[in-house]
Amino acid sequence: MKSCPEVLGMIGALAGSLMKALRRFGPLWLAICLFGSAWAQGPQADDPDALKPLPAAQWNATMARHLLERAGFGGTPQEVAQLARLTPEQAVRSLVRYQRVPDVFVPFEASQAHDDGLEPFASSRPAATDLAKATGEALGVKVKPAGNRRAQQVADRYLYWLRASRLETQRLGYWWANRMLTTPRPLQEKLTLFWHGHFATSEEKVRDFRKMQLQNETLRAHANSDFRSLMLAVARDPAMLSYLDAGVNVKGAANENFAREVMELFTMGVGHYTERDIQETARAFTGWNYKDLRFVVNPDQHDDSAKTVLGRTGNFDGEQVVDILLAQPATADFLAGKLYRFFVCEDLSPALAQQWGRVLRDANYDIAVFMETLLLSRDFYSAASRATRIKPPVELLISTYKKAGITAVPGLPDFNDQTELLGQKLFYPPNVAGWAHGRSWITPGLLLARGNVMYDMVFPPIDFVANDRVPRGLYQIVPVADKLARGMDISTATMPEGKTMGEKVVPLQVDREEDFNTRLASYHAWRKAIEKVKPIPRDTAQISLTQMMRQAQCKTAAEAVDHLLLRFMSAPVPEGVRQKLALLLTEDLGTGDLARADSYMEDALRNLLHVILSLPAYQLG
């Protein structure tokens, strides 16, 4: 069933929570949000010509805008006009065959927070300190020969890397977001984002931004290549091997984590294999592991005896099993359906799913060939597909920045915090299945949060605290630092609140005997991490709506509304809403004549833009 989400019914539940918007805009804003957004039509029957290319006569700016929205992150009016001047085939090819476009983006510049002594990194803090106590050294740090807290530096170092890697991963998220925003290869980044959700791997478990960066580069390098090359690259990827426990997948004790996910989530989908197939596949991948950032195969840990996978028997290794999986018809159907739901529409009939599966099989899993067929198809441009997809949080923010003419992702407020608030933080998918899409992105609370995120972009907060400089809510780090600075002894300064040994400042008080102090280690770790890791630039969004109106030669409030709606909205806005928006701007300006208000209209235009970006229909792209 191809239909837009029925969000209007849930908006009524928001009425008691819209305090920020109501305080600023009053009942008019509420009337627009509650009654002003029409959602598109309901189900359509499958079109027998759905896979045929869109006729050239139907190609126009509307179709070009839709293509940029789905195959990238939206476009400015200039980018839409440029694409509309091409033929459909030329437009799609320019996006899909992006290797012809120079990649001029600056590579990620790490902070040099890592050193070789950290490898191999311990599986846990107890593992690190136990190793230190047993051998006298861990993580490149020797245990003190005498004195209190002899293993303190080992605990410090373990927690330091957790903090530093998390901070670097946040920087990496900013780097990628800026790449999405400014790249001349938008489909490459959109596909990389898709594969990030498909081969979901999280820094939460990997705990090494370098591996996450390497995986991101791998997904980007293979984004539109043949799926076999991509699948094998991911199977050998250190981040994936770490995430799915390759280190304990050895001969005689095969771990099934990767084998299960490679069948259920990466290739065939649920229902096309047995538990025995998973067990046999796990044996094929035994010995596949990593050493720091390198893929290695440990021959003595690999099970080289015969296995039977999906009815085929042989002395298979992981690469041969991947070929067996790709030979299954279910694999092409599963992958094609997932690509379709991400780029076209959530609702896909079984008949149409099989047709798209055949397209992928006939292309020998060449993603570029498949994407050209998909993005040229009549189905992709049908009324049931346009402006019916709920924009995921990352796409929502990046496309908004692009359409607003912003050329760098704002650091204030924090991009990572905002996307996490809305349910999608880069490099932190919720589980191995990745993010759920479609209607899961919209709840009454999330719809309100989306409006507030848009407000903070248009009107940046003045009480912002940079979370990459100030560790909030973690082991009460700031109180510990303050107490130590006042001369309090370590044992007392690190005592949890409510269990203090006394508040007297006695610098020479004898501390209790212990191998290490975890709260002190956390304080030392954060201090060192902030010292080592570069800060995220904290610029606000650089917007000038006044200049935008001048360039568009808008003369009246109504023309300003029309320009912003055309620039930002994918879904149609009813005439009644357009009129209310024009009335809102006119009342805020005190006139409908933009020339009279030219010297003071910026805030009023920003008020208007926030209302537009908060409309339920703006969530659709």
C-alpha positions as CSV (number, residue, x, y, z in Angstrom):
1,M,0.0,0.0,0.0
2,K,1.6,3.2,-1.2
3,S,0.3,5.9,1.1
4,C,1.8,8.7,3.3
5,P,1.8,8.2,7.1
6,E,-1.4,9.3,8.8
7,V,0.3,11.7,11.1
8,L,-2.5,14.2,11.4
9,G,-4.4,11.9,13.7
10,M,-1.6,11.9,16.2
11,I,-1.0,15.6,16.2
12,G,-3.9,16.2,18.4
13,A,-2.0,14.5,21.2
14,L,0.6,17.2,20.8
15,A,-1.6,20.1,21.6
16,G,-0.7,20.2,25.3
17,S,3.0,19.9,24.5
18,L,3.5,22.6,21.9
19,M,4.4,25.2,24.5
20,K,7.6,26.6,22.8
21,A,5.8,27.0,19.5
22,L,2.7,28.4,21.0
23,R,4.6,30.9,23.1
24,R,6.3,32.2,20.0
25,F,3.5,32.0,17.4
26,G,0.2,31.7,19.1
27,P,-3.0,30.0,18.0
28,L,-2.3,30.7,14.3
29,W,0.7,28.4,14.3
30,L,-1.3,25.7,16.0
31,A,-4.1,26.0,13.4
32,I,-1.6,25.6,10.6
33,C,0.0,22.5,12.1
34,L,-3.3,20.8,13.1
35,F,-5.3,21.5,10.0
36,G,-2.9,22.7,7.3
37,S,-1.0,19.7,5.9
38,A,-2.7,17.4,3.5
39,W,-1.1,14.0,3.0
40,A,-0.9,12.3,-0.3
41,Q,-3.2,9.8,-1.9
42,G,-3.8,6.2,-0.8
43,P,-2.8,2.9,-2.5
44,Q,-2.3,2.5,-6.2
45,A,-2.4,-0.8,-8.1
46,D,0.9,-2.0,-9.5
47,D,1.6,-0.4,-12.9
48,P,2.6,-3.0,-15.6
49,D,4.9,-0.3,-16.9
50,A,6.4,0.6,-13.5
51,L,9.9,-0.4,-14.4
52,K,10.0,1.4,-17.8
53,P,11.9,4.7,-18.0
54,L,10.1,7.9,-17.4
55,P,9.2,9.5,-20.8
56,A,11.4,12.5,-21.6
57,A,8.2,14.6,-22.1
58,Q,7.4,14.2,-18.3
59,W,10.8,15.4,-17.1
60,N,10.7,18.8,-15.5
61,A,11.9,20.7,-12.4
62,T,9.5,18.8,-10.1
63,M,10.9,15.5,-11.2
64,A,14.5,16.9,-10.9
65,R,13.8,18.1,-7.4
66,H,12.4,14.7,-6.5
67,L,15.5,12.9,-7.9
68,L,17.8,15.2,-5.9
69,E,15.8,14.6,-2.7
70,R,15.9,10.8,-3.0
71,A,19.3,10.2,-4.7
72,G,21.0,12.9,-2.5
73,F,20.0,15.3,0.2
74,G,17.8,17.7,-1.8
75,G,19.0,20.6,-3.8
76,T,19.1,24.4,-4.1
77,P,17.0,26.1,-6.8
78,Q,20.1,26.4,-8.9
79,E,21.0,22.7,-8.6
80,V,17.4,21.7,-9.4
81,A,17.4,24.0,-12.5
82,Q,20.7,22.6,-13.7
83,L,19.5,19.0,-13.4
84,A,16.2,19.8,-15.1
85,R,18.0,21.0,-18.2
86,L,19.3,17.5,-18.8
87,T,17.4,14.5,-20.1
88,P,16.2,12.0,-17.5
89,E,18.9,9.6,-18.6
90,Q,21.7,12.2,-18.4
91,A,20.4,13.4,-15.0
92,V,20.3,9.9,-13.5
93,R,23.7,8.9,-15.0
94,S,25.3,12.1,-13.6
95,L,24.3,11.0,-10.1
96,V,24.8,7.2,-10.4
97,R,28.1,7.2,-12.3
98,Y,29.6,9.6,-9.8
99,Q,33.2,8.3,-10.3
100,R,33.4,10.7,-13.2
101,V,33.0,13.7,-10.8
102,P,36.2,14.6,-9.0
103,D,36.1,13.9,-5.3
104,V,37.6,17.1,-3.8
105,F,36.5,16.7,-0.2
106,V,39.2,16.9,2.4
107,P,39.9,13.5,4.1
108,F,39.2,13.2,7.8
109,E,42.0,14.5,9.9
110,A,42.4,12.4,13.1
111,S,43.6,13.9,16.3
112,Q,46.6,11.5,16.9
113,A,44.9,10.3,20.0
114,H,45.8,6.6,19.4
115,D,49.2,5.0,19.8
116,D,50.5,1.5,19.2
117,G,50.8,0.7,23.0
118,L,47.0,0.6,23.2
119,E,46.9,-2.5,21.0
120,P,45.6,-5.1,21.5
121,F,43.0,-3.2,23.4
122,A,41.6,-5.0,26.4
123,S,38.1,-6.3,26.3
124,S,37.2,-4.6,29.6
125,R,38.7,-2.5,32.4
126,P,39.0,-5.6,34.7
127,A,40.7,-7.5,31.9
128,A,43.3,-4.6,31.6
129,T,44.0,-4.2,35.3
130,D,44.0,-8.0,35.9
131,L,46.6,-8.4,33.1
132,A,48.6,-5.6,34.6
133,K,48.6,-7.2,38.1
134,A,49.5,-10.6,36.6
135,T,52.2,-9.5,34.3
136,G,53.3,-6.1,35.5
137,E,52.2,-4.3,32.3
138,A,49.1,-3.7,30.2
139,L,48.1,-1.3,27.4
140,G,51.8,-0.2,27.1
141,V,51.9,0.9,30.8
142,K,54.0,-0.7,33.5
143,V,52.7,-1.2,37.0
144,K,54.4,0.9,39.7
145,P,56.9,-1.2,41.7
146,A,55.6,0.2,45.0
147,G,53.1,2.6,46.6
148,N,49.3,3.0,46.5
149,R,47.3,2.6,43.3
150,R,50.0,0.8,41.5
151,A,47.7,0.0,38.5
152,Q,46.1,3.5,38.4
153,Q,47.8,4.4,35.1
154,V,46.5,1.2,33.5
155,A,42.9,2.0,34.5
156,D,43.4,5.7,33.4
157,R,44.7,4.5,30.0
158,Y,41.9,2.1,29.4
159,L,39.2,4.7,30.1
160,Y,41.1,7.3,28.2
161,W,40.8,5.4,25.0
162,L,37.1,4.8,25.5
163,R,36.6,8.6,25.9
164,A,39.0,9.6,23.2
165,S,37.5,7.2,20.7
166,R,34.0,8.4,21.4
167,L,35.0,12.0,21.0
168,E,36.8,11.2,17.7
169,T,33.8,9.3,16.5
170,Q,31.7,12.4,17.1
171,R,34.2,14.4,15.0
172,L,34.0,11.7,12.4
173,G,30.2,12.1,12.4
174,Y,30.6,15.9,11.8
175,W,33.1,15.2,9.0
176,W,30.7,12.8,7.3
177,A,27.7,15.2,7.7
178,N,29.8,18.0,6.1
179,R,30.6,15.6,3.2
180,M,26.9,14.8,2.7
181,L,26.2,18.5,2.7
182,T,28.8,19.7,0.2
183,T,29.7,16.7,-1.9
184,P,29.4,16.9,-5.7
185,R,28.6,13.1,-5.5
186,P,25.4,13.1,-3.4
187,L,24.4,9.5,-4.4
188,Q,27.7,8.2,-3.2
189,E,27.0,9.6,0.3
190,K,23.3,8.5,0.2
191,L,24.4,4.9,-0.7
192,T,27.1,5.0,2.0
193,L,24.4,6.0,4.5
194,F,22.2,3.2,3.3
195,W,25.0,0.6,3.6
196,H,25.8,2.0,7.1
197,G,22.3,1.0,8.1
198,H,22.4,-2.3,6.2
199,F,25.8,-3.4,7.6
200,A,25.0,-1.8,11.0
201,T,28.1,-1.5,13.2
202,S,28.3,0.7,16.3
203,E,31.2,2.4,18.0
204,E,29.4,1.5,21.2
205,K,30.9,-2.0,20.9
206,V,33.8,-1.6,18.5
207,R,35.3,1.2,20.7
208,D,37.7,2.3,18.0
209,F,37.0,5.3,15.8
210,R,39.8,4.2,13.4
211,K,37.9,1.0,12.6
212,M,34.6,2.9,12.2
213,Q,36.4,5.4,9.9
214,L,37.9,2.5,7.9
215,Q,34.5,0.9,7.5
216,N,33.0,4.2,6.4
217,E,35.7,4.4,3.7
218,T,35.0,0.8,2.7
219,L,31.3,1.4,2.3
220,R,31.9,4.5,0.3
221,A,34.5,2.9,-2.0
222,H,32.1,0.0,-2.9
223,A,28.8,1.9,-2.6
224,N,27.8,1.5,-6.2
225,S,30.0,-1.4,-7.1
226,D,28.9,-5.1,-7.4
227,F,27.4,-6.4,-4.2
228,R,29.8,-9.4,-4.1
229,S,32.8,-7.1,-3.7
230,L,31.0,-5.0,-1.1
231,M,29.9,-8.1,0.9
232,L,33.4,-9.6,0.9
233,A,35.0,-6.3,1.9
234,V,32.6,-6.0,4.8
235,A,33.2,-9.6,5.8
236,R,36.9,-8.7,6.1
237,D,36.3,-5.4,7.8
238,P,37.9,-5.0,11.2
239,A,34.9,-3.1,12.6
240,M,32.5,-5.8,11.5
241,L,34.8,-8.5,12.7
242,S,35.0,-6.8,16.1
243,Y,31.3,-6.1,16.3
244,L,30.2,-9.7,15.6
245,D,32.9,-11.4,17.7
246,A,35.2,-12.9,15.1
247,G,37.8,-13.3,17.7
248,V,35.9,-16.1,19.3
249,N,34.9,-17.8,16.1
250,V,37.5,-20.6,16.0
251,K,37.7,-24.2,14.9
252,G,35.9,-26.5,17.4
253,A,34.0,-23.6,19.0
254,A,32.4,-21.7,16.1
255,N,30.6,-18.5,17.1
256,E,27.4,-18.0,15.0
257,N,27.0,-14.2,15.3
258,F,28.3,-13.2,11.9
259,A,27.0,-16.3,10.2
260,R,23.4,-15.6,11.4
261,E,23.5,-11.9,10.4
262,V,25.1,-12.5,7.0
263,M,22.1,-14.7,6.2
264,E,19.3,-12.9,8.0
265,L,20.3,-9.3,7.5
266,F,22.9,-9.0,4.9
267,T,21.8,-11.3,2.1
268,M,18.7,-13.6,2.1
269,G,16.5,-12.4,4.8
270,V,14.5,-14.4,7.4
271,G,13.0,-17.7,6.4
272,H,15.4,-18.9,3.7
273,Y,17.9,-21.0,5.8
274,T,18.0,-23.4,8.7
275,E,19.8,-23.4,12.0
276,R,22.1,-26.0,10.5
277,D,23.0,-23.7,7.6
278,I,24.0,-21.0,10.2
279,Q,26.2,-23.5,12.1
280,E,27.9,-24.7,8.9
281,T,28.4,-21.1,7.7
282,A,30.0,-20.1,11.0
283,R,32.5,-22.9,10.5
284,A,33.4,-21.5,7.1
285,F,34.3,-18.2,8.6
286,T,36.4,-19.6,11.5
287,G,39.8,-18.0,11.7
288,W,38.8,-14.8,10.0
289,N,39.9,-12.1,12.3
290,Y,41.7,-8.8,12.5
291,K,45.0,-7.4,14.0
292,D,44.6,-3.8,14.8
293,L,43.4,-2.4,11.4
294,R,44.3,-5.4,9.3
295,F,42.3,-8.4,8.2
296,V,44.0,-11.7,9.0
297,V,43.2,-15.4,8.6
298,N,44.6,-17.6,11.3
299,P,45.0,-21.0,9.6
300,D,45.3,-22.9,12.8
301,Q,41.8,-21.6,13.9
302,H,40.1,-22.3,10.6
303,D,37.9,-25.4,10.2
304,D,39.0,-26.8,6.9
305,S,36.7,-29.9,6.9
306,A,33.6,-30.3,4.7
307,K,30.5,-28.2,5.4
308,T,27.0,-28.3,3.9
309,V,25.4,-24.9,3.3
310,L,22.0,-24.5,1.6
311,G,22.3,-28.0,0.1
312,R,25.8,-27.7,-1.2
313,T,28.7,-29.6,0.3
314,G,32.4,-28.8,0.2
315,N,35.5,-27.6,2.0
316,F,34.1,-24.0,2.0
317,D,35.7,-20.9,3.3
318,G,34.0,-17.6,3.9
319,E,34.4,-16.3,0.3
320,Q,32.9,-19.5,-1.1
321,V,29.9,-19.3,1.2
322,V,29.3,-15.7,0.1
323,D,29.0,-17.0,-3.5
324,I,26.6,-19.6,-2.4
325,L,24.4,-17.0,-0.7
326,L,24.5,-14.7,-3.8
327,A,23.3,-17.6,-5.9
328,Q,20.1,-17.8,-4.0
329,P,17.1,-16.0,-5.6
330,A,16.0,-14.8,-2.2
331,T,19.2,-12.7,-1.9
332,A,18.5,-10.5,-5.0
333,D,14.8,-10.1,-3.9
334,F,15.8,-9.1,-0.4
335,L,18.4,-6.6,-1.4
336,A,16.4,-5.1,-4.2
337,G,13.4,-4.7,-1.9
338,K,15.5,-3.0,0.8
339,L,17.0,-0.6,-1.7
340,Y,13.5,0.1,-3.1
341,R,12.1,0.9,0.3
342,F,14.9,3.2,1.1
343,F,14.9,5.1,-2.2
344,V,11.4,4.9,-3.4
345,C,8.6,3.8,-1.0
346,E,8.0,1.8,2.1
347,D,5.2,-0.2,0.6
348,L,6.2,-2.8,-2.0
349,S,3.9,-5.5,-3.3
350,P,5.3,-9.0,-3.7
351,A,4.8,-8.9,-7.4
352,L,6.8,-5.7,-7.8
353,A,9.4,-7.0,-5.4
354,Q,10.1,-10.0,-7.6
355,Q,10.4,-7.7,-10.6
356,W,13.0,-5.6,-8.9
357,G,14.8,-8.7,-7.7
358,R,15.1,-9.9,-11.3
359,V,16.6,-6.6,-12.3
360,L,19.3,-7.0,-9.7
361,R,20.0,-10.6,-10.6
362,D,20.1,-9.8,-14.3
363,A,22.6,-7.0,-13.5
364,N,24.8,-9.6,-11.7
365,Y,24.4,-7.6,-8.5
366,D,25.8,-4.5,-10.0
367,I,24.4,-1.7,-7.8
368,A,25.1,1.1,-10.3
369,V,23.1,-0.7,-13.0
370,F,20.3,-1.4,-10.6
371,M,20.2,2.2,-9.3
372,E,20.1,3.6,-12.9
373,T,17.0,1.4,-13.6
374,L,15.4,2.3,-10.3
375,L,15.9,6.1,-10.6
376,L,14.8,6.2,-14.2
377,S,11.6,4.1,-13.6
378,R,8.1,5.5,-13.9
379,D,7.5,3.9,-10.5
380,F,10.1,6.2,-8.9
381,Y,8.5,9.3,-10.3
382,S,4.8,8.2,-9.8
383,A,2.5,10.4,-7.7
384,A,2.4,7.6,-5.1
385,S,6.2,7.7,-4.7
386,R,6.8,11.4,-4.6
387,A,6.8,13.2,-1.2
388,T,5.7,10.0,0.6
389,R,8.9,9.0,2.4
390,I,9.4,10.2,6.0
391,K,12.9,11.8,6.0
392,P,15.2,10.0,8.5
393,P,16.8,12.5,11.0
394,V,20.2,12.7,9.3
395,E,18.6,13.4,5.9
396,L,16.1,15.8,7.5
397,L,19.0,18.0,8.9
398,I,21.3,17.8,5.9
399,S,18.6,18.6,3.4
400,T,17.4,21.5,5.5
401,Y,20.9,22.9,5.7
402,K,21.4,22.5,1.9
403,K,18.1,24.2,1.0
404,A,18.8,27.0,3.5
405,G,22.1,27.7,1.7
406,I,24.2,26.6,4.7
407,T,27.7,25.5,3.5
408,A,29.0,23.9,6.7
409,V,27.2,21.8,9.3
410,P,26.6,24.0,12.4
411,G,28.4,23.0,15.6
412,L,25.9,24.9,17.7
413,P,23.6,23.2,18.5
414,D,25.4,19.9,18.3
415,F,24.6,17.8,15.2
416,N,25.2,14.5,16.9
417,D,23.0,15.4,19.9
418,Q,20.2,16.5,17.6
419,T,20.2,13.4,15.4
420,E,20.5,11.2,18.5
421,L,17.5,13.0,20.0
422,L,15.5,12.2,16.8
423,G,16.7,8.6,16.8
424,Q,19.6,8.4,14.3
425,K,23.2,9.1,15.4
426,L,25.9,8.4,12.8
427,F,28.1,5.5,13.8
428,Y,25.7,4.4,16.5
429,P,23.0,2.3,15.0
430,P,20.8,0.8,17.7
431,N,21.6,-2.8,16.9
432,V,22.9,-5.1,14.2
433,A,19.5,-4.7,12.3
434,G,20.2,-1.0,11.9
435,W,17.6,1.7,12.0
436,A,13.9,1.0,11.4
437,H,12.6,3.4,8.8
438,G,9.2,4.7,7.7
439,R,6.6,5.4,10.3
440,S,9.0,4.5,13.1
441,W,10.6,8.0,12.6
442,I,7.4,9.7,13.6
443,T,5.7,9.7,17.0
444,P,3.9,12.6,18.7
445,G,7.0,13.2,20.8
446,L,9.4,12.9,17.9
447,L,7.3,15.2,15.7
448,L,7.5,17.9,18.5
449,A,11.3,17.2,18.8
450,R,11.7,17.7,15.1
451,G,10.1,21.1,15.3
452,N,12.3,22.0,18.3
453,V,15.5,20.9,16.4
454,M,14.4,23.2,13.5
455,Y,13.9,26.0,16.0
456,D,17.4,25.6,17.3
457,M,18.9,25.8,13.8
458,V,17.0,29.0,13.0
459,F,17.4,30.5,16.5
460,P,20.6,28.9,18.0
461,P,20.5,28.5,21.8
462,I,22.5,30.8,24.0
463,D,22.9,28.2,26.9
464,F,24.7,25.6,24.8
465,V,27.4,23.5,26.4
466,A,29.8,21.7,24.1
467,N,29.7,18.0,25.2
468,D,33.1,17.3,23.6
469,R,34.6,19.7,26.2
470,V,32.5,19.2,29.2
471,P,31.7,15.6,30.2
472,R,28.1,15.7,31.4
473,G,26.6,13.2,33.8
474,L,29.5,10.7,33.7
475,Y,30.9,9.6,37.1
476,Q,30.4,13.2,38.4
477,I,33.7,14.2,36.7
478,V,33.4,17.9,37.3
479,P,32.8,17.6,41.1
480,V,35.9,15.3,41.3
481,A,38.0,17.8,39.4
482,D,36.8,20.7,41.6
483,K,37.5,18.8,44.8
484,L,41.0,17.9,43.7
485,A,41.7,21.5,42.7
486,R,40.7,22.5,46.2
487,G,43.4,20.2,47.7
488,M,41.1,17.4,48.9
489,D,42.8,14.0,49.1
490,I,42.0,11.5,46.3
491,S,40.0,9.1,48.4
492,T,37.7,11.8,49.7
493,A,37.4,13.7,46.4
494,T,36.4,10.6,44.6
495,M,33.9,9.4,47.1
496,P,30.4,9.2,45.6
497,E,28.0,12.0,46.7
498,G,26.2,11.2,49.9
499,K,28.9,8.8,51.0
500,T,31.7,11.3,51.6
501,M,34.4,10.6,54.2
502,G,34.3,14.3,55.1
503,E,34.6,17.6,53.4
504,K,37.7,18.8,55.3
505,V,40.5,19.9,52.9
506,V,43.5,17.9,54.2
507,P,46.1,17.7,51.3
508,L,48.3,15.2,53.1
509,Q,45.6,12.9,54.5
510,V,46.6,9.2,54.0
511,D,44.6,7.5,51.3
512,R,43.2,4.0,51.6
513,E,45.1,1.2,50.0
514,E,43.8,0.2,46.6
515,D,45.2,-1.0,43.2
516,F,43.4,1.9,41.4
517,N,40.5,4.3,41.8
518,T,37.9,4.1,39.0
519,R,36.4,7.6,39.6
520,L,39.9,9.1,39.6
521,A,40.7,7.1,36.4
522,S,37.5,8.5,34.7
523,Y,38.6,12.1,35.7
524,H,42.1,11.5,34.3
525,A,40.7,9.8,31.2
526,W,38.4,12.7,30.3
527,R,41.1,15.3,31.0
528,K,43.6,13.5,28.7
529,A,41.0,12.9,26.0
530,I,40.0,16.5,25.9
531,E,43.6,17.4,25.8
532,K,44.3,15.1,22.9
533,V,41.1,15.2,20.8
534,K,40.5,18.3,18.7
535,P,37.4,20.3,19.4
536,I,34.4,20.4,17.1
537,P,34.0,23.8,15.5
538,R,31.1,25.5,17.2
539,D,29.8,27.9,14.5
540,T,26.1,28.6,14.3
541,A,24.1,28.1,11.0
542,Q,25.0,30.9,8.7
543,I,21.6,31.9,7.3
544,S,20.5,35.1,5.6
545,L,16.9,34.9,4.6
546,T,16.8,38.6,3.8
547,Q,19.5,38.0,1.2
548,M,17.6,35.0,0.0
549,M,14.5,37.1,-0.6
550,R,16.6,39.8,-2.4
551,Q,18.2,37.3,-4.7
552,A,14.8,35.7,-5.5
553,Q,13.4,39.3,-6.1
554,C,10.4,38.6,-3.8
555,K,8.4,41.8,-3.3
556,T,5.5,40.8,-1.1
557,A,5.0,38.6,1.9
558,A,3.0,36.2,-0.3
559,E,5.9,35.9,-2.7
560,A,8.3,35.2,0.2
561,V,6.0,32.4,1.4
562,D,5.8,30.9,-2.1
563,H,9.6,31.0,-2.5
564,L,10.2,29.3,0.8
565,L,7.6,26.6,0.1
566,L,9.0,25.9,-3.3
567,R,12.5,25.8,-1.9
568,F,11.9,23.6,1.1
569,M,8.7,21.6,0.7
570,S,8.4,18.4,-1.3
571,A,4.7,17.7,-0.3
572,P,2.1,20.1,-1.6
573,V,0.7,22.7,0.8
574,P,-3.0,23.6,0.6
575,E,-3.9,27.1,-0.5
576,G,-5.5,27.7,2.9
577,V,-2.1,27.0,4.6
578,R,-0.3,29.2,2.2
579,Q,-2.6,32.1,3.0
580,K,-2.2,31.6,6.7
581,L,1.6,31.6,6.3
582,A,1.4,34.9,4.3
583,L,-0.8,36.4,7.0
584,L,1.7,35.3,9.7
585,L,4.5,37.0,7.9
586,T,2.5,40.1,7.2
587,E,1.5,40.5,10.8
588,D,5.0,39.9,12.0
589,L,6.4,42.5,9.6
590,G,3.6,45.0,10.0
591,T,3.3,45.2,6.3
592,G,3.1,42.9,3.2
593,D,5.7,45.0,1.4
594,L,9.1,43.5,1.7
595,A,10.8,46.7,0.5
596,R,9.4,48.6,3.5
597,A,10.6,45.8,5.8
598,D,14.0,45.2,4.2
599,S,16.0,46.5,7.1
600,Y,14.3,44.5,9.8
601,M,12.7,41.4,8.2
602,E,15.3,38.8,9.1
603,D,13.7,37.6,12.4
604,A,10.2,37.6,10.9
605,L,11.4,35.5,8.0
606,R,13.1,33.1,10.4
607,N,9.8,32.8,12.4
608,L,8.1,31.9,9.1
609,L,10.8,29.4,8.2
610,H,10.5,27.7,11.5
611,V,6.8,27.3,11.1
612,I,7.3,25.8,7.6
613,L,10.0,23.4,8.8
614,S,7.7,22.3,11.7
615,L,4.8,21.4,9.5
616,P,4.0,17.7,9.5
617,A,4.2,17.7,5.6
618,Y,7.9,18.9,5.8
619,Q,8.8,15.5,7.2
620,L,8.1,14.1,3.8
621,G,10.6,14.0,1.0
